[in-house]
Structure formats: C-alpha cells, structure tokens
Amino acid sequence: MEEKRKIRVGKVVSDKMDKTVVVEVDTPWKHPLYKKTIRRVVKYYAHDEKNQCQTGDTVRIVETRPVSRQKHWRVAEIVIKGEVADIQPKEITN
C-alpha cells in the first residue's frame, strides 16, 4: 500500500520553542500564462521530539495527526546539518 502522507524538505528558521521547530519550505512554480518562475515560501510548525534540530539545518518533515493547534507535521530526519554564525553585531568591528 502506498504512503499517503505529504513529505516536504525545508530549512529550519527557528528552534526557540521546546520540541517545536519552524521549517521554511521554498516551492518554485511557473505561472501558467506568463511562464515566469515564482517563489512560494511557506512556514510549517513541526514536532521535534528530541530537540535535535538547530537553525540552518535542512530537514525532511512528514504530515501527521494534529499535535497542537498549529503543529501538523513532524521531523522525519535531518538531511544536512546547517552552519550558522554565532557572531553578534557588537563583536564585529571595522
């Protein structure tokens, strides 16, 4: 039997909540009449049980039953660990 759950791949933009990450999925599509490529960006709240994801990671999320009011996705796996600079603006000097 075929799996009917939706799967998306996106980038983690926030991991400040407990067991929750915000994943930004970028979907390019062509306009049917004008043929211009348009970028559609959607943010999903995903359940991260072990708090493994960090900002900048590329993750695969899978649709699941509602976990809370906004969370209907869960993190299936971390595809690529991201690199995020930990330099604050005060630390940069000219």
CNS distance restraints for C-alpha pairs under 8 A (distance, minus, plus):
assign (resid   5 and name CA) (resid  62 and name CA) 6.60 0.50 0.50
assign (resid   5 and name CA) (resid  63 and name CA) 5.51 0.50 0.50
assign (resid   5 and name CA) (resid  64 and name CA) 7.34 0.50 0.50
assign (resid   6 and name CA) (resid  62 and name CA) 5.89 0.50 0.50
assign (resid   6 and name CA) (resid  63 and name CA) 5.34 0.50 0.50
assign (resid   7 and name CA) (resid  60 and name CA) 6.94 0.50 0.50
assign (resid   7 and name CA) (resid  61 and name CA) 5.79 0.50 0.50
assign (resid   7 and name CA) (resid  62 and name CA) 4.69 0.50 0.50
assign (resid   7 and name CA) (resid  63 and name CA) 6.52 0.50 0.50
assign (resid   8 and name CA) (resid  25 and name CA) 7.13 0.50 0.50
assign (resid   8 and name CA) (resid  60 and name CA) 5.78 0.50 0.50
assign (resid   8 and name CA) (resid  61 and name CA) 5.38 0.50 0.50
assign (resid   8 and name CA) (resid  62 and name CA) 6.62 0.50 0.50
assign (resid   9 and name CA) (resid  25 and name CA) 6.44 0.50 0.50
assign (resid   9 and name CA) (resid  58 and name CA) 7.05 0.50 0.50
assign (resid   9 and name CA) (resid  59 and name CA) 5.73 0.50 0.50
assign (resid   9 and name CA) (resid  60 and name CA) 4.47 0.50 0.50
assign (resid   9 and name CA) (resid  61 and name CA) 6.28 0.50 0.50
assign (resid  10 and name CA) (resid  23 and name CA) 5.80 0.50 0.50
assign (resid  10 and name CA) (resid  24 and name CA) 5.34 0.50 0.50
assign (resid  10 and name CA) (resid  25 and name CA) 4.38 0.50 0.50
assign (resid  10 and name CA) (resid  26 and name CA) 6.90 0.50 0.50
assign (resid  10 and name CA) (resid  58 and name CA) 5.59 0.50 0.50
assign (resid  10 and name CA) (resid  59 and name CA) 5.68 0.50 0.50
assign (resid  10 and name CA) (resid  60 and name CA) 6.63 0.50 0.50
assign (resid  10 and name CA) (resid  61 and name CA) 7.86 0.50 0.50
assign (resid  11 and name CA) (resid  23 and name CA) 5.38 0.50 0.50
assign (resid  11 and name CA) (resid  24 and name CA) 5.29 0.50 0.50
assign (resid  11 and name CA) (resid  25 and name CA) 6.63 0.50 0.50
assign (resid  11 and name CA) (resid  55 and name CA) 7.87 0.50 0.50
assign (resid  11 and name CA) (resid  56 and name CA) 6.09 0.50 0.50
assign (resid  11 and name CA) (resid  57 and name CA) 5.70 0.50 0.50
assign (resid  11 and name CA) (resid  58 and name CA) 4.45 0.50 0.50
assign (resid  11 and name CA) (resid  59 and name CA) 6.20 0.50 0.50
assign (resid  12 and name CA) (resid  21 and name CA) 6.62 0.50 0.50
assign (resid  12 and name CA) (resid  22 and name CA) 5.76 0.50 0.50
assign (resid  12 and name CA) (resid  23 and name CA) 4.44 0.50 0.50
assign (resid  12 and name CA) (resid  24 and name CA) 6.27 0.50 0.50
assign (resid  12 and name CA) (resid  53 and name CA) 7.49 0.50 0.50
assign (resid  12 and name CA) (resid  54 and name CA) 6.80 0.50 0.50
assign (resid  12 and name CA) (resid  55 and name CA) 5.09 0.50 0.50
assign (resid  12 and name CA) (resid  56 and name CA) 5.36 0.50 0.50
assign (resid  12 and name CA) (resid  57 and name CA) 5.44 0.50 0.50
assign (resid  12 and name CA) (resid  58 and name CA) 6.35 0.50 0.50
assign (resid  12 and name CA) (resid  59 and name CA) 7.13 0.50 0.50
assign (resid  13 and name CA) (resid  21 and name CA) 7.65 0.50 0.50
assign (resid  13 and name CA) (resid  22 and name CA) 5.73 0.50 0.50
assign (resid  13 and name CA) (resid  23 and name CA) 5.91 0.50 0.50
assign (resid  13 and name CA) (resid  24 and name CA) 6.49 0.50 0.50
assign (resid  13 and name CA) (resid  55 and name CA) 5.30 0.50 0.50
assign (resid  13 and name CA) (resid  56 and name CA) 6.36 0.50 0.50
assign (resid  14 and name CA) (resid  21 and name CA) 5.73 0.50 0.50
assign (resid  14 and name CA) (resid  22 and name CA) 5.14 0.50 0.50
assign (resid  14 and name CA) (resid  23 and name CA) 7.43 0.50 0.50
assign (resid  14 and name CA) (resid  54 and name CA) 7.55 0.50 0.50
assign (resid  14 and name CA) (resid  55 and name CA) 5.59 0.50 0.50
assign (resid  15 and name CA) (resid  20 and name CA) 6.59 0.50 0.50
assign (resid  15 and name CA) (resid  21 and name CA) 4.72 0.50 0.50
assign (resid  15 and name CA) (resid  22 and name CA) 6.66 0.50 0.50
assign (resid  15 and name CA) (resid  53 and name CA) 7.03 0.50 0.50
assign (resid  15 and name CA) (resid  54 and name CA) 5.86 0.50 0.50
assign (resid  15 and name CA) (resid  55 and name CA) 6.04 0.50 0.50
assign (resid  16 and name CA) (resid  20 and name CA) 7.81 0.50 0.50
assign (resid  16 and name CA) (resid  21 and name CA) 7.41 0.50 0.50
assign (resid  17 and name CA) (resid  21 and name CA) 6.78 0.50 0.50
assign (resid  18 and name CA) (resid  51 and name CA) 7.16 0.50 0.50
assign (resid  19 and name CA) (resid  47 and name CA) 5.86 0.50 0.50
assign (resid  19 and name CA) (resid  48 and name CA) 4.72 0.50 0.50
assign (resid  19 and name CA) (resid  49 and name CA) 5.28 0.50 0.50
assign (resid  19 and name CA) (resid  50 and name CA) 6.73 0.50 0.50
assign (resid  19 and name CA) (resid  51 and name CA) 5.34 0.50 0.50
assign (resid  20 and name CA) (resid  45 and name CA) 6.68 0.50 0.50
assign (resid  20 and name CA) (resid  46 and name CA) 5.68 0.50 0.50
assign (resid  20 and name CA) (resid  47 and name CA) 4.82 0.50 0.50
assign (resid  20 and name CA) (resid  48 and name CA) 5.31 0.50 0.50
assign (resid  20 and name CA) (resid  49 and name CA) 7.82 0.50 0.50
assign (resid  20 and name CA) (resid  51 and name CA) 7.54 0.50 0.50
assign (resid  21 and name CA) (resid  45 and name CA) 5.86 0.50 0.50
assign (resid  21 and name CA) (resid  46 and name CA) 5.40 0.50 0.50
assign (resid  21 and name CA) (resid  47 and name CA) 6.59 0.50 0.50
assign (resid  21 and name CA) (resid  48 and name CA) 6.56 0.50 0.50
assign (resid  21 and name CA) (resid  53 and name CA) 7.34 0.50 0.50
assign (resid  22 and name CA) (resid  43 and name CA) 6.45 0.50 0.50
assign (resid  22 and name CA) (resid  44 and name CA) 5.68 0.50 0.50
assign (resid  22 and name CA) (resid  45 and name CA) 4.69 0.50 0.50
assign (resid  22 and name CA) (resid  46 and name CA) 6.27 0.50 0.50
assign (resid  23 and name CA) (resid  43 and name CA) 5.54 0.50 0.50
assign (resid  23 and name CA) (resid  44 and name CA) 5.16 0.50 0.50
assign (resid  23 and name CA) (resid  45 and name CA) 6.32 0.50 0.50
assign (resid  23 and name CA) (resid  46 and name CA) 6.96 0.50 0.50
assign (resid  23 and name CA) (resid  59 and name CA) 7.91 0.50 0.50
assign (resid  24 and name CA) (resid  41 and name CA) 6.64 0.50 0.50
assign (resid  24 and name CA) (resid  42 and name CA) 5.73 0.50 0.50
assign (resid  24 and name CA) (resid  43 and name CA) 4.43 0.50 0.50
assign (resid  24 and name CA) (resid  44 and name CA) 6.40 0.50 0.50
assign (resid  25 and name CA) (resid  41 and name CA) 5.69 0.50 0.50
assign (resid  25 and name CA) (resid  42 and name CA) 5.36 0.50 0.50
assign (resid  25 and name CA) (resid  43 and name CA) 6.26 0.50 0.50
assign (resid  25 and name CA) (resid  44 and name CA) 7.66 0.50 0.50
assign (resid  26 and name CA) (resid  39 and name CA) 6.64 0.50 0.50
assign (resid  26 and name CA) (resid  40 and name CA) 5.81 0.50 0.50
assign (resid  26 and name CA) (resid  41 and name CA) 4.57 0.50 0.50
assign (resid  26 and name CA) (resid  42 and name CA) 6.66 0.50 0.50
assign (resid  27 and name CA) (resid  39 and name CA) 5.88 0.50 0.50
assign (resid  27 and name CA) (resid  40 and name CA) 5.09 0.50 0.50
assign (resid  27 and name CA) (resid  41 and name CA) 6.26 0.50 0.50
assign (resid  28 and name CA) (resid  37 and name CA) 6.36 0.50 0.50
assign (resid  28 and name CA) (resid  38 and name CA) 5.55 0.50 0.50
assign (resid  28 and name CA) (resid  39 and name CA) 4.46 0.50 0.50
assign (resid  28 and name CA) (resid  40 and name CA) 5.97 0.50 0.50
assign (resid  29 and name CA) (resid  37 and name CA) 5.48 0.50 0.50
assign (resid  29 and name CA) (resid  38 and name CA) 5.46 0.50 0.50
assign (resid  29 and name CA) (resid  39 and name CA) 6.63 0.50 0.50
assign (resid  29 and name CA) (resid  40 and name CA) 7.62 0.50 0.50
assign (resid  30 and name CA) (resid  35 and name CA) 5.29 0.50 0.50
assign (resid  30 and name CA) (resid  36 and name CA) 5.43 0.50 0.50
assign (resid  30 and name CA) (resid  37 and name CA) 4.39 0.50 0.50
assign (resid  30 and name CA) (resid  38 and name CA) 6.07 0.50 0.50
assign (resid  31 and name CA) (resid  35 and name CA) 4.74 0.50 0.50
assign (resid  31 and name CA) (resid  36 and name CA) 5.39 0.50 0.50
assign (resid  31 and name CA) (resid  37 and name CA) 6.35 0.50 0.50
assign (resid  31 and name CA) (resid  38 and name CA) 6.93 0.50 0.50
assign (resid  44 and name CA) (resid  71 and name CA) 7.61 0.50 0.50
assign (resid  44 and name CA) (resid  73 and name CA) 7.35 0.50 0.50
assign (resid  45 and name CA) (resid  70 and name CA) 6.41 0.50 0.50
assign (resid  45 and name CA) (resid  71 and name CA) 5.05 0.50 0.50
assign (resid  45 and name CA) (resid  72 and name CA) 7.15 0.50 0.50
assign (resid  45 and name CA) (resid  73 and name CA) 6.59 0.50 0.50
assign (resid  46 and name CA) (resid  61 and name CA) 7.10 0.50 0.50
assign (resid  46 and name CA) (resid  71 and name CA) 5.63 0.50 0.50
assign (resid  46 and name CA) (resid  72 and name CA) 6.75 0.50 0.50
assign (resid  46 and name CA) (resid  73 and name CA) 4.59 0.50 0.50
assign (resid  46 and name CA) (resid  74 and name CA) 4.66 0.50 0.50
assign (resid  46 and name CA) (resid  75 and name CA) 6.07 0.50 0.50
assign (resid  47 and name CA) (resid  67 and name CA) 7.60 0.50 0.50
assign (resid  47 and name CA) (resid  71 and name CA) 6.66 0.50 0.50
assign (resid  47 and name CA) (resid  72 and name CA) 7.98 0.50 0.50
assign (resid  47 and name CA) (resid  73 and name CA) 6.22 0.50 0.50
assign (resid  47 and name CA) (resid  74 and name CA) 4.38 0.50 0.50
assign (resid  47 and name CA) (resid  75 and name CA) 6.03 0.50 0.50
assign (resid  48 and name CA) (resid  52 and name CA) 7.03 0.50 0.50
assign (resid  48 and name CA) (resid  53 and name CA) 7.19 0.50 0.50
assign (resid  48 and name CA) (resid  74 and name CA) 6.34 0.50 0.50
assign (resid  48 and name CA) (resid  75 and name CA) 5.65 0.50 0.50
assign (resid  53 and name CA) (resid  57 and name CA) 6.56 0.50 0.50
assign (resid  53 and name CA) (resid  78 and name CA) 7.26 0.50 0.50
assign (resid  54 and name CA) (resid  82 and name CA) 7.58 0.50 0.50
assign (resid  55 and name CA) (resid  82 and name CA) 7.10 0.50 0.50
assign (resid  55 and name CA) (resid  84 and name CA) 7.08 0.50 0.50
assign (resid  56 and name CA) (resid  81 and name CA) 7.24 0.50 0.50
assign (resid  56 and name CA) (resid  82 and name CA) 4.39 0.50 0.50
assign (resid  56 and name CA) (resid  83 and name CA) 6.19 0.50 0.50
assign (resid  56 and name CA) (resid  84 and name CA) 6.14 0.50 0.50
assign (resid  57 and name CA) (resid  78 and name CA) 6.95 0.50 0.50
assign (resid  57 and name CA) (resid  79 and name CA) 7.60 0.50 0.50
assign (resid  57 and name CA) (resid  80 and name CA) 5.80 0.50 0.50
assign (resid  57 and name CA) (resid  81 and name CA) 4.68 0.50 0.50
assign (resid  57 and name CA) (resid  82 and name CA) 4.15 0.50 0.50
assign (resid  57 and name CA) (resid  83 and name CA) 7.63 0.50 0.50
assign (resid  58 and name CA) (resid  78 and name CA) 6.18 0.50 0.50
assign (resid  58 and name CA) (resid  79 and name CA) 5.48 0.50 0.50
assign (resid  58 and name CA) (resid  80 and name CA) 5.04 0.50 0.50
assign (resid  58 and name CA) (resid  81 and name CA) 6.51 0.50 0.50
assign (resid  58 and name CA) (resid  82 and name CA) 6.78 0.50 0.50
assign (resid  59 and name CA) (resid  75 and name CA) 6.87 0.50 0.50
assign (resid  59 and name CA) (resid  76 and name CA) 7.52 0.50 0.50
assign (resid  59 and name CA) (resid  77 and name CA) 5.86 0.50 0.50
assign (resid  59 and name CA) (resid  78 and name CA) 4.41 0.50 0.50
assign (resid  59 and name CA) (resid  79 and name CA) 5.14 0.50 0.50
assign (resid  59 and name CA) (resid  80 and name CA) 6.96 0.50 0.50
assign (resid  60 and name CA) (resid  75 and name CA) 6.12 0.50 0.50
assign (resid  60 and name CA) (resid  76 and name CA) 5.55 0.50 0.50
assign (resid  60 and name CA) (resid  77 and name CA) 5.44 0.50 0.50
assign (resid  60 and name CA) (resid  78 and name CA) 6.38 0.50 0.50
assign (resid  60 and name CA) (resid  79 and name CA) 6.64 0.50 0.50
assign (resid  61 and name CA) (resid  73 and name CA) 6.23 0.50 0.50
assign (resid  61 and name CA) (resid  74 and name CA) 5.47 0.50 0.50
assign (resid  61 and name CA) (resid  75 and name CA) 4.47 0.50 0.50
assign (resid  61 and name CA) (resid  76 and name CA) 5.25 0.50 0.50
assign (resid  61 and name CA) (resid  77 and name CA) 7.27 0.50 0.50
assign (resid  62 and name CA) (resid  73 and name CA) 5.49 0.50 0.50
assign (resid  62 and name CA) (resid  74 and name CA) 5.49 0.50 0.50
assign (resid  62 and name CA) (resid  75 and name CA) 6.44 0.50 0.50
assign (resid  62 and name CA) (resid  76 and name CA) 6.14 0.50 0.50
assign (resid  63 and name CA) (resid  72 and name CA) 6.08 0.50 0.50
assign (resid  63 and name CA) (resid  73 and name CA) 4.48 0.50 0.50
assign (resid  63 and name CA) (resid  74 and name CA) 6.55 0.50 0.50
assign (resid  64 and name CA) (resid  72 and name CA) 5.50 0.50 0.50
assign (resid  64 and name CA) (resid  73 and name CA) 5.23 0.50 0.50
assign (resid  64 and name CA) (resid  74 and name CA) 6.55 0.50 0.50
assign (resid  65 and name CA) (resid  72 and name CA) 5.85 0.50 0.50
assign (resid  65 and name CA) (resid  73 and name CA) 7.61 0.50 0.50
assign (resid  66 and name CA) (resid  70 and name CA) 7.71 0.50 0.50
assign (resid  66 and name CA) (resid  71 and name CA) 5.97 0.50 0.50
assign (resid  66 and name CA) (resid  72 and name CA) 4.55 0.50 0.50
assign (resid  66 and name CA) (resid  73 and name CA) 7.66 0.50 0.50
assign (resid  67 and name CA) (resid  71 and name CA) 5.42 0.50 0.50
assign (resid  67 and name CA) (resid  72 and name CA) 6.04 0.50 0.50
assign (resid  68 and name CA) (resid  72 and name CA) 7.32 0.50 0.50
assign (resid  87 and name CA) (resid  91 and name CA) 6.48 0.50 0.50
assign (resid  87 and name CA) (resid  92 and name CA) 7.57 0.50 0.50
assign (resid  88 and name CA) (resid  92 and name CA) 7.20 0.50 0.50
